Amino acid sequence: MEYCDSCRAVLNERHLLEEQLARVQNKLEIVATQLKLLREENELLKNAKTIGRGPRLNNARRRFKNCK
């Protein structure tokens, strides 16, 4: 089927927009996964800080004093 010039232009623009939408959706999925991983890592770090807060801080202070 043969399309007129304006119809072809609209179809081409639609095709380009659909491709752009697919790329944006892929990026969104990647960012959502990264956000989920960062939140999980943040929780792990929070838990690690509350579990071993005292000794790690004291060891760091001792090391710093030894460097002086």
TAJOFEN-V492091 format. One record per pair of residues at least 6 apart in sequence whose C-alpha atoms are under 7 Angstrom apart, sorted by the first residue. I is the first residue (numbers start at 1). J is the second residue. Records with the same first field share a line. If there is no record, write none. Layout:
BEGIN
I->J + J
END
This chain:
BEGIN
none
END
